[in-house]
Amino acid sequence: MLHIPILRRGQAYRSMDVVRVPHHRTREPYVEISQANVGLIRRDLLQAGEAHAILAKFTTDELLAICARAAGHFANDALPLGDAPQRPEDYVEQVSATTGLPFVMCRANMKKVQHVLAEMRSVLAGLTRRLDLRVLDEGYGDAGGQAMSFFPRASALGVVLPSNSPGVHSLWAPAIALKMPLVLKPGSAEPWTPWRIAQALMMAGCPAEAFCYYPTDHAGAGEILRQCGRGIFFGDSVSMRAWERDPRIELHGPGYSKVVLADDTVDDWEKHLDLIAASILNNGGRSCVNASGVWVTRHGDKIAEALAARLAKIAPRPADDPEAQIAPFADASVARRISRMIDDGFDEPGVRDLTAAARAAGRVAEFEGCTYLLPTIVRCESPAHPLANREFLFPFASVVQVPQEQLPEALGPSLVVSAITADQKLIRRLTASPQVGRLNIGAIPTYQIGWDQPHEGNLFDHLYARRAFQQLVGQTSRSVH
């Protein structure tokens, strides 16, 4: 059986305590993963400062070159995995085996991670607002004629990771280029991607001391976030509550992303049906940037019916089918629980499941020993309905009709809003809204990310603080506050 060890400052460590993760289809044990206990994590993190000092010796240009080389290793090369090599095709099959993602989605996410590593200079330009990165090498410098200085807020970044999709790992990868060691707690069903990224970076020349990889339980995850000076936590709205008042922890939860059709475009809604459907379906509906809401000012019934008719045609396919558009749930009980949660929403009037009427089968489907949730479109009569602003780990979206004057306030918190409009008054209101995390103006799908801009939060601001700085040069003084 495959075994994934712990990484302690880049050194593999096999624990007596292991967890066996099953194949999503056969339910037979597929991979054995060493587990790190709280005591081991606590002891190791006492040396986090040493790892930071080692990484700080590299210039930013050197680390960017390492990231570029790592992109090729990650996508193309056999990398160590415990006692065996892991080829790229092995990685795809392994991610699929434990998460249920079809091969085509695993490969698409693999390309996303590769792209971020390869284009890390552009990513950092967006995160730092085009700061001259030599400032991070020297601790201070001149930027646009202004003295500038930054200092790290922590000696390591602790990241508690999810299992829903490999692409999410591209969000923490820039930490290495920003000279910050990583302490990674992988998701229970997706240990593969953070391991492979670390191995690719080490093969490219990054010091091994920069990487700790701790598969662990809830207590171990909490220890990582408490002991690291800065953290990132991926989870649902319930699990995030423990950290929502801690400014050291950046939270990544449900996105509640939306497509908006305004008064000036909604009459041409048929032109945008492909974009809306793709925003809902991309990556099997498993990403926080998938649209879980379609908010329109007119034609709500027609748009919902057309979306439902299109999505109701989608059916499960084998994992290796390049046309696969949905993924099974690794745990069938989770799929059934989600379906019950949706059904409970129908206890309150004012909502219809239009996909249920467009297909003969129910929402839960069995195929080749796997359990799927079939795409679901609901039509909510009011933005206040419990299903109007929900997100689930499959292609689910509510269609809500509201007057334009209620936008954007009625949308609620939204990670991404793709507003298909040229109405300048509405655009100004959207840009002024604190509830819109990422704003796309025009026919841009919600999942289309520009990596030269922060996706959610800003990793540079999370890891570095700007200090007041003055330097006496001759008889003059330059300062920044």
C-alpha positions in Angstrom: 0.0 0.0 0.0 1.1 3.5 -0.7 2.4 5.4 2.3 2.7 9.2 2.8 5.0 10.2 5.6 5.2 13.4 7.7 7.7 16.0 6.6 9.6 17.5 9.5 11.6 20.5 8.0 11.7 18.6 4.7 12.7 15.2 6.2 10.4 12.3 5.8 9.2 10.7 9.1 7.1 7.6 9.4 4.8 7.6 12.3 3.4 4.6 14.2 0.1 6.3 14.1 -1.5 6.0 10.6 -4.8 6.6 8.9 -5.9 4.6 5.9 -7.9 6.5 3.3 -10.1 4.4 1.0 -10.7 4.5 -2.7 -13.9 6.5 -3.3 -15.4 3.8 -5.4 -14.3 0.4 -3.9 -14.1 1.7 -0.3 -10.9 -0.5 0.0 -7.9 1.1 1.8 -5.9 3.0 -0.8 -3.2 5.0 0.9 -1.7 5.0 4.4 -0.8 8.4 5.9 1.4 9.0 8.9 -0.2 11.2 11.5 1.5 13.9 13.5 0.4 14.4 17.1 0.2 17.7 18.9 3.4 17.2 20.9 5.5 16.5 17.7 4.1 19.6 16.0 4.7 21.8 19.0 8.3 20.6 19.3 9.1 21.1 15.6 7.6 24.6 15.5 10.1 25.7 18.1 12.6 25.7 15.2 10.4 27.8 12.8 12.7 30.8 13.2 15.7 28.8 12.0 13.8 27.7 8.8 12.8 31.3 8.2 16.4 32.5 8.5 17.5 29.8 6.0 14.9 30.9 3.5 15.7 34.6 4.0 19.2 34.1 2.7 17.8 33.6 -0.8 17.0 36.6 -2.9 13.5 37.0 -4.2 14.8 36.6 -7.7 16.4 33.3 -6.7 13.1 32.1 -5.2 11.2 33.1 -8.3 13.6 31.1 -10.4 13.0 28.1 -8.1 9.3 28.5 -8.5 9.6 28.5 -12.3 11.7 25.3 -12.2 9.3 23.7 -9.8 6.4 24.3 -12.2 8.0 22.0 -14.7 8.8 19.4 -12.0 5.3 19.5 -10.7 3.7 19.0 -14.1 6.1 16.7 -15.8 8.5 14.7 -13.5 8.5 11.7 -11.2 8.8 13.0 -7.7 9.3 11.2 -4.4 6.2 9.9 -2.6 7.2 8.0 0.5 9.3 5.0 -0.8 8.1 5.2 -4.4 8.2 7.7 -7.2 5.0 9.5 -8.2 4.7 10.2 -12.0 2.3 12.9 -13.2 -0.2 10.3 -14.3 0.1 8.5 -10.9 -0.8 11.8 -9.3 -3.9 12.3 -11.4 -5.1 8.8 -10.6 -4.4 9.2 -6.9 -6.2 12.5 -6.5 -9.2 11.0 -8.3 -9.1 7.8 -6.2 -9.5 9.6 -2.9 -11.6 12.7 -3.8 -13.7 11.3 -6.7 -12.7 14.1 -9.1 -12.6 12.8 -12.7 -9.2 12.7 -14.4 -10.1 15.6 -16.6 -10.7 17.9 -13.6 -7.5 16.6 -11.8 -5.5 17.6 -14.9 -7.1 21.0 -15.2 -6.3 21.7 -11.5 -2.8 20.5 -12.1 -2.3 23.0 -14.9 -3.7 25.7 -12.6 -1.0 25.0 -9.9 1.7 24.7 -12.6 0.6 28.1 -14.1 0.8 29.9 -10.7 4.3 28.5 -10.0 5.5 29.4 -13.5 4.0 32.9 -13.4 5.0 33.7 -9.8 6.6 37.0 -10.7 3.3 38.2 -12.1 1.4 36.8 -9.1 3.8 38.7 -6.7 3.4 41.9 -8.8 -0.3 41.7 -8.1 0.0 40.9 -4.4 2.6 43.6 -3.7 1.1 46.2 -6.1 4.3 46.0 -8.2 6.7 46.7 -5.3 10.3 46.4 -6.2 10.9 43.0 -4.7 14.5 43.9 -3.8 13.0 45.7 -0.9 12.2 42.3 0.7 15.9 41.3 0.2 17.3 44.3 1.9 14.5 45.1 4.4 14.2 48.6 3.0 14.6 50.4 -0.3 13.4 53.1 -2.6 10.1 52.7 -4.5 9.0 55.5 -6.8 11.2 58.0 -5.0 9.9 57.0 -1.6 11.7 55.2 1.2 10.0 52.0 2.0 10.5 49.1 4.5 8.6 45.9 5.4 9.0 43.3 8.0 7.6 39.7 8.3 4.7 39.3 10.6 5.6 35.7 11.4 8.4 33.1 11.0 6.1 30.5 9.3 2.7 30.3 7.6 0.4 27.5 8.9 -2.2 26.3 6.4 -5.1 24.0 7.2 -6.2 22.7 3.8 -9.4 21.3 2.4 -10.1 18.2 0.3 -12.6 19.6 -2.3 -10.3 20.6 -5.2 -6.5 20.6 -5.9 -6.6 24.1 -7.5 -7.0 25.8 -4.1 -3.4 25.0 -3.3 -2.3 27.7 -5.7 -3.4 30.3 -3.1 -0.7 29.5 -0.5 2.1 28.6 -3.0 3.4 32.2 -3.2 4.5 32.1 0.4 7.8 30.5 -0.6 8.6 33.3 -3.0 7.8 35.7 -0.2 10.4 34.0 2.0 7.9 32.4 4.3 8.3 28.7 5.4 5.2 26.6 5.2 3.5 24.4 7.8 0.9 22.4 5.9 -2.0 20.3 7.3 -3.4 18.5 4.3 -7.1 17.6 3.8 -7.9 14.1 4.9 -8.9 13.0 1.3 -6.5 15.2 -0.6 -3.0 14.7 0.8 -1.4 14.5 -2.7 -1.2 18.1 -4.0 0.5 19.9 -1.1 3.0 17.0 -0.9 3.8 17.2 -4.6 4.1 21.0 -4.6 6.6 20.7 -1.7 8.6 18.0 -3.5 8.7 20.0 -6.7 10.0 23.1 -4.9 12.6 21.1 -3.1 13.7 19.4 -6.4 14.0 22.9 -7.9 16.4 24.0 -5.1 14.3 25.3 -2.3 15.7 24.4 1.1 14.0 21.4 2.6 13.8 23.2 6.0 11.1 25.5 4.5 8.5 22.6 4.5 6.6 20.9 7.3 3.8 18.6 6.3 1.6 17.4 9.1 -1.4 15.1 8.4 -3.1 15.4 11.8 -6.4 15.6 13.6 -8.5 18.6 14.7 -6.3 19.2 17.7 -3.1 19.2 15.6 -4.7 21.6 13.1 -5.5 24.0 16.0 -1.9 23.7 17.3 -0.5 24.7 13.8 -2.7 27.8 13.7 -1.9 28.8 17.3 1.8 28.3 17.0 2.5 29.8 13.6 2.5 33.6 13.6 0.2 33.7 10.6 -2.3 31.1 9.3 -4.8 30.3 6.6 -7.8 28.1 7.3 -10.1 26.5 4.7 -13.4 25.2 6.0 -17.1 25.6 6.1 -19.0 28.4 7.9 -19.3 26.3 11.1 -15.7 25.3 11.5 -14.5 28.8 10.8 -16.3 30.3 13.8 -13.5 29.3 16.2 -11.1 31.6 14.3 -13.2 34.4 13.0 -12.0 36.8 15.7 -8.3 36.0 15.3 -6.7 38.5 13.0 -3.7 36.2 12.5 -5.8 33.7 10.6 -7.1 34.3 7.1 -10.3 32.4 6.5 -11.4 30.8 3.3 -14.9 29.5 3.4 -18.0 29.3 1.1 -17.8 31.8 -1.7 -21.5 32.4 -2.5 -20.3 33.6 -5.9 -22.9 35.0 -8.3 -23.7 36.0 -11.9 -25.8 39.2 -12.2 -27.8 40.2 -15.2 -28.9 43.9 -15.0 -31.6 45.9 -16.7 -29.5 46.7 -19.7 -28.5 43.0 -20.5 -31.2 40.8 -19.0 -33.4 40.9 -22.1 -30.5 39.2 -24.0 -30.2 36.5 -21.3 -30.0 33.7 -23.9 -26.7 35.1 -25.2 -25.2 34.5 -21.7 -26.7 31.1 -20.9 -23.4 29.3 -21.8 -21.4 31.5 -19.5 -23.9 31.1 -16.6 -24.0 27.3 -17.0 -20.2 27.1 -17.2 -19.9 29.2 -14.0 -22.1 26.7 -12.2 -20.5 23.6 -13.7 -16.8 24.3 -13.9 -14.7 21.9 -11.8 -17.8 19.9 -10.9 -19.2 22.8 -8.9 -16.6 22.2 -6.1 -14.9 25.6 -6.0 -15.8 28.7 -4.0 -15.6 30.6 -7.3 -18.4 28.5 -8.8 -21.7 30.5 -9.2 -24.2 29.4 -6.6 -26.5 32.2 -7.5 -27.9 33.8 -10.6 -29.4 37.2 -9.8 -31.5 38.9 -12.5 -33.8 41.9 -12.7 -36.3 40.3 -15.1 -37.1 36.9 -16.8 -36.3 34.9 -13.6 -38.6 32.0 -14.5 -37.4 31.7 -18.1 -33.8 31.8 -17.2 -34.2 29.2 -14.4 -36.2 26.9 -16.7 -33.5 27.2 -19.5 -30.7 26.5 -17.1 -32.5 23.6 -15.6 -33.2 22.0 -19.0 -29.6 22.3 -19.9 -28.1 21.0 -16.6 -30.7 18.2 -16.3 -29.0 16.5 -19.3 -25.7 16.0 -17.4 -25.2 12.5 -16.1 -22.4 10.6 -14.3 -19.6 9.3 -16.5 -16.5 7.1 -15.7 -13.6 8.8 -14.0 -11.4 8.5 -17.1 -14.0 10.0 -19.5 -12.8 13.3 -20.8 -16.4 14.5 -21.0 -17.1 14.0 -17.3 -18.6 17.2 -15.8 -19.6 16.1 -12.3 -17.8 14.2 -9.5 -19.0 11.5 -7.1 -18.8 12.0 -3.4 -16.0 10.1 -1.6 -18.5 9.5 1.2 -22.0 8.7 0.0 -23.5 9.7 3.3 -22.3 13.3 2.7 -24.2 13.4 -0.6 -27.4 12.2 0.9 -27.1 14.6 3.8 -26.6 17.6 1.4 -29.6 16.4 -0.6 -31.7 16.3 2.6 -30.5 19.9 3.5 -31.8 21.1 0.1 -35.1 19.3 0.5 -35.5 20.9 4.0 -35.3 24.3 2.2 -38.6 23.4 0.4 -40.4 23.4 3.8 -40.6 27.2 3.4 -42.8 28.4 0.5 -41.4 30.4 -2.4 -39.0 27.9 -4.1 -39.2 25.3 -6.9 -36.7 22.7 -8.0 -36.8 23.0 -11.7 -34.2 20.3 -12.5 -36.4 17.8 -10.7 -39.2 18.5 -13.2 -36.7 18.3 -16.1 -35.4 14.8 -15.5 -36.8 11.5 -14.5 -34.2 10.6 -11.9 -33.9 12.1 -8.4 -31.1 14.3 -7.2 -29.0 11.4 -5.7 -27.7 9.0 -8.4 -25.7 5.8 -8.2 -23.2 5.0 -11.0 -20.5 2.3 -11.1 -20.6 2.0 -7.3 -20.3 5.7 -6.7 -22.8 8.3 -5.4 -23.4 11.5 -7.2 -25.6 14.6 -6.7 -27.0 15.7 -10.0 -26.9 19.4 -11.0 -29.8 21.3 -9.3 -31.4 24.7 -10.2 -33.9 26.2 -7.8 -36.0 29.3 -8.4 -36.4 31.4 -5.3 -39.2 34.0 -5.3 -37.4 36.1 -2.6 -33.8 36.9 -1.8 -34.7 36.1 1.8 -35.5 32.5 1.1 -33.1 30.0 2.9 -32.0 28.5 -0.5 -31.4 31.9 -2.2 -27.9 32.2 -0.8 -26.6 28.7 -0.2 -23.5 26.8 -1.6 -22.9 23.1 -1.8 -20.1 20.9 -3.2 -21.8 20.1 -6.5 -23.4 22.2 -9.3 -26.2 24.0 -7.4 -27.5 27.4 -8.1 -30.5 29.5 -7.1 -32.1 31.9 -9.6 -33.3 35.1 -7.8 -35.1 38.0 -9.3 -34.8 41.5 -7.7 -35.3 45.1 -8.8 -32.0 46.7 -9.9 -32.3 49.3 -7.2 -31.9 46.5 -4.6 -28.5 45.6 -6.0 -25.9 45.1 -4.7 -27.2 45.2 -1.1 -29.5 42.2 -1.7 -26.7 40.0 -2.9 -25.1 39.4 0.5 -21.4 38.5 1.0 -20.1 37.3 -2.4 -16.5 36.1 -3.1 -17.0 36.7 -6.9 -19.7 38.7 -8.7 -19.7 38.6 -12.5 -21.9 41.5 -13.3 -22.9 41.5 -17.0 -23.8 45.2 -17.4 -22.6 48.5 -18.8 -24.7 50.6 -16.4 -22.2 52.9 -14.8 -24.4 53.7 -11.9 -24.7 50.1 -11.0 -21.0 49.5 -11.6 -20.2 52.3 -9.2 -22.5 50.8 -6.5 -20.9 47.4 -7.0 -17.3 48.8 -6.8 -18.3 50.6 -3.6 -19.8 47.5 -2.0 -17.8 45.9 0.9 -19.6 42.6 0.3 -18.2 42.0 -3.1 -14.8 40.3 -2.9 -13.8 40.0 -6.6 -15.7 42.0 -9.2 -15.9 41.0 -12.9 -17.6 43.6 -15.1 -18.9 42.1 -18.4 -19.3 38.6 -19.7 -16.6 37.0 -17.6 -17.3 33.6 -15.9 -17.0 33.6 -12.1 -14.2 31.0 -12.2 -11.9 33.0 -14.5 -9.2 34.2 -12.2 -6.4 36.7 -13.0 -3.5 35.5 -10.9 -1.8 38.9 -11.1 -4.5 40.1 -8.7 -5.3 38.8 -5.2 -8.0 36.1 -5.4 -9.2 36.3 -1.8 -7.5 38.3 0.8 -3.9 39.4 0.1 -1.1 37.0 1.1 1.6 39.7 1.0 -0.4 42.0 3.4 -1.1 38.9 5.5 2.6 38.0 5.8 4.3 41.5 5.8 3.7 44.8 7.6 5.0 48.1 6.5 7.0 50.2 9.0 7.7 53.9 9.2 11.3 54.3 7.8 13.7 57.2 7.5 17.2 57.3 6.1 19.6 60.1 6.3 21.3 60.7 3.0 23.8 63.6 3.0 21.9 66.6 4.5 18.4 65.3 3.6 16.1 62.8 5.2 13.6 60.5 3.4 10.7 59.1 5.4 7.6 57.0 5.0 4.8 56.7 7.6 
